[in-house]
Structure formats: C-alpha cells, structure tokens
Amino acid sequence: MDDQNKKNEELQGSAYDQEKKSDPYAEARRESEPYTFGPFGGPGTSSPVYGPSESLPAEQQTTIDIASAPSKEYRPFTVSGGAARGDWGAKPPKRSSLRAVFAAFLAGVIAVGGLMYAADKQDWFSEASISGSSQAQEASAKPVSNPVNNAGDVVRPNNIAKIFEQSSPAVVKIETYAAAQQNNGDSMWDDDFFRQFFGDEYGNGNGGNGDNGADGNGQQDTQQDAQPSGMGSGFIFDSTGYILTNQHVINGANKITVTIEGHEKPYTAKLLGSSYELDLAVLKIEGNDFPTLKIGDSSSLNMGDWVVAIGNPYGFEHTVTVGVLSSNERKISIPDTNGTRNYEHLLQTDASINPGNSGGPLLNLQGEVIGINTAVSSQAQGIGFAIPTSTITEVLDNLKSNTKIPQKPVPFIGATLADVTPDIANRLEIDENTKGSFVREIMFNTPAYKADLRQYDVITEMDGTAYKTKEELIAAIQKKNVGDKAKLSVFRNGKEIEITVTIGDKNDYETQQ
C-alpha cells in the first residue's frame, strides 16, 4: 500500500507540474480562489480540483497514465483586435528610426517651400488678387439703385479748385433797383427774418407783386431815379445769355443788372418769365458766347455726396463753399408780403449759404448744376436749401418763353381769416369762450363770395367738425378737392346759420388767399 500511495503522489505531482506549465496562474488562483471551474467545466459543474497535498479517496485511487496535453493560450480582451499592453507573448511595437523621422521632416520642408514658391510666382495673396475675389463676389450680388462707390476719396475731394475754375465764369451777380417813391417801408426786405431766411439783406425793395413795369418785363417805360433794392446770384445756362435765378431775388424790381466775371460793365437784364410758387425766374441779356453751366440730374445724388456752392454772399463775389448733400425731399414754408411760399422737394446741404447766395448754383463734383441755392435756416448753422434740377427742368421752357406753367390745384374758398379772440367775441356780442375763425375779408368773385359768406362772420364748424383756429380750418379746406361742397356753421348777428360753399382753385384767382 505504501508503494501504491507513493506512486499516486508521484502521479499527482506530475499532473500538478503539468498543470502549472499549461496555466502559469494556477498556483496563485489556488491560493486566492478555493473553488473554481476547471477548463472543461461549465457553469454549474461541481467537480472539485484538488491540490497536491490532498489524498484521493480510496475508491478513486487508480493508476492513470496522463499524456502531455498541448498548452492552450488565452488572451484578455482588447479593442479592435490589437494586442493588449499586458498580453503575454505579444510582440513589442516597432520604434521609428531616426532616419524615418528625418525623412518625414525633409519631405515637409520641401512641400512647404514649394507652396511658398508657387504663391509668390502666381500672386495668390496680393491685394489685387484679394480685391479681384471681392469684386467677383460683388458682381454676383444683386445690384442696387444708385450704388455708392466707396473707391473715391475718403477725405474732402481734391478737385474743388478745378470745379471753381471751370464754373465760376458762368456765375453772375444780380443787382436790382426800385424807384425811390416805391420804397414805402412795407417791403418784405424790411423784415429781418425774411432776409435772413432767404439769404438776401441788401435791399429794401418795394414789396410789389413782381411785374410793375408797363412793358410787362419788370422794367419801367420811363427812366426814374432808382436806388438799390436787393442783390443775389444766378448762372448762365445758355451761351446766348439766358440766366436762371430765384424769383424772390428780382421780385418788385424796376431794373435788373447782371455782372459777369471778366466783363467791364454790367449788363441790363430783361425778365422773361417767373414763378412765385416755384421761386424761379429766367433773365436774358444781349450777347453771344457767354460761359455756361450744364444742368445735371439731382436725382442721381446720394446722401453724403459732396456738393459745391458758388455765389456772392454779403457782396463777396464768387465765393465757393463745400459741403455734402444732407437730405432731400424737404418741405418748408416762408411767409412774405405776397403770401406764403410753400417749397417742396428741396435739397438740404451743409455747404455754407449766406445772404447773397440765393439764385446761385449748387454743383456736383462733375461741375454740373444739381440745384439753385434758395434759403437758409435763420435759427441754425449748416442748414441750407436748394431747389433741385428735377423741378427746374420741368418748367424751364415755360420760363424762357414766358408761358403759363401748369400748376397743381390749390383748394381754397377766398376768405381772409383770423382767430377769434375774447376782444373780437365781445365786439360781436357772442360768448367770449367761442372758438373759431373770424372772417376779416371776402375776396371778390371767389367761392366764399358766391356762397354769401360775409365779413365779420365766425366759422365754428365745417361738415359737422369743430375747428378752433384758422390754421385748423385752412388745413381742412386744403385737404378737400376742387369742386367739393362744404357746409360751414357760422355765427352772424347773434344767430347760427349754415352756408354751403364750393371749394375753388386758388390758381384761378389773381388775389392770393
């Protein structure tokens, strides 16, 4: 029996050694895991594996010949089939040799150098190449009306001197004269506000209604002693002696003279045609080959475009000022002794315009006239106004031929109105709190005259709506169309009556409202 036990121990030792060779972790696992599954046992297998110091039961002690089984290698998990860092038997990664690193560096140097050489030869990154690419993108963009060209000077243009040199000879000084007995002190030139706003303060004209001469052109048939009544500017637009200026510059003049640069004596000008509403006038002097200015297109300008004004401010002949187009489509109203001038579509500029500039040209950088300097703000600096050429070209032929200019209908009734004051209410023996428009005067043969509206009437309502001031009532009348009928509520002799009036066109009546 001892021999048999000894043989079994040797057999177990031999099996243990064989297992140790095939599984290098067997001994460690035996110490830490008392129970584990053998290589042939799956989950649930209960057959234990015994260590080398344990004896088999007697019924299992048999002689067993065990052949050496080939060892089986197990790998731990790794990603994408690569070798794990702790994998036994895995080959170590190859190290890059110094020669390969140097070769890669040399190839990079050659590639970068080649690109730099090509960029220099083909001018890839120059300013012209970049701007060409930008222009290609701009060309593919949708065009806009009146595009702004940003390629010009970003500071004040450098061709102002050239513009002045070419344009100045065609700019003229206009002086007006009135008969001494007509200077009765009621002229619009006596109003400081009027002179400041229009930019004319060199006269005390007669305040007449334009043509006071018997020959129909503003000239008296008989020469009388005349004194200066005003001064302004103008420009020649036709080489045969046609001059454009403002109507208010020559308004009420008995004599008009024109001084041209380089000519010894002033010319006596004839008034061909004028428009009070548009504040435009055309004069004619005798002669040929006069220097001229071209009339341009005011609608082609953009806000901020440079403009140049030339005129005779404060008597300083041929003064040039520079500014920009500040805005357009401006509306202003200026009252004078003949009514109220309502300007529309004006150009606004910060080019200096002063007394004496009226009638002078406002030029673009091509030396073309885009407006006539007309008015300035008396309460601000850098706010001047010019009549655009878009308005001038529509009526220029009418002014040259002295034919009637088609006018936009102006609704009116033909009554001179004032606000009702407590004093007027007391005199009329009506409630002193009454609000409305007091009729001061009725113009002959006007819609108000025909409707039997009378002097001293008080208009409180029109078409059932109350109007507390004359401005409110006039504005409401002007919103109506010519030919419309309006019902007026009127206080007369202590009674309230109703009058129906047909709205008329102010242009059909010689007398201004």
Secondary structure, 3 states (H helix, E strand, C coil): CHHHHHHHHHHHHHHHHHHHHHCCCHHHHHHHCCCCCCCCCCCCCCCCCCCCCCCCCHHHCCCCCCCCCCCCCCCCCCHHHCCCCCCCCCCCCCCCCHHHHHHHHHHHHHHHHHHHHHHHHHCCCCHHHHHHHHHHHHHHCCCCCCCCCCCCCCCCCCCHHHHHHHHHHHEEEEEEEEEHHHCCCCCHHHCHHHHHHHCCCCCCCCCCCCCCCCCCCCCCCCCCCEEEEEEEEEEEEECCCEEEECHHHHCCCCEEEEEECCCCCCEECEEEEEECCCCEEEEECCCCCCCCCCECCHHHCCCCCEEEEEECHHHCCCEEEEEEEEEEEEEEEEEECCEEEEEEEEEEECCCCCCCCCCCEEECCCCCEEEEEEEECCCCCCCEEEEEHHHHHHHHHHHHHCCCCCCCCCEECCEEEEECCHHHHHHHCCCCCCCCEEEEEECCCCHHHHCCCCCCCEEEEECCEECCCHHHHHHHHHCCCCCCEEEEEEEECCEEEEEEEECEEHHHCCCCC
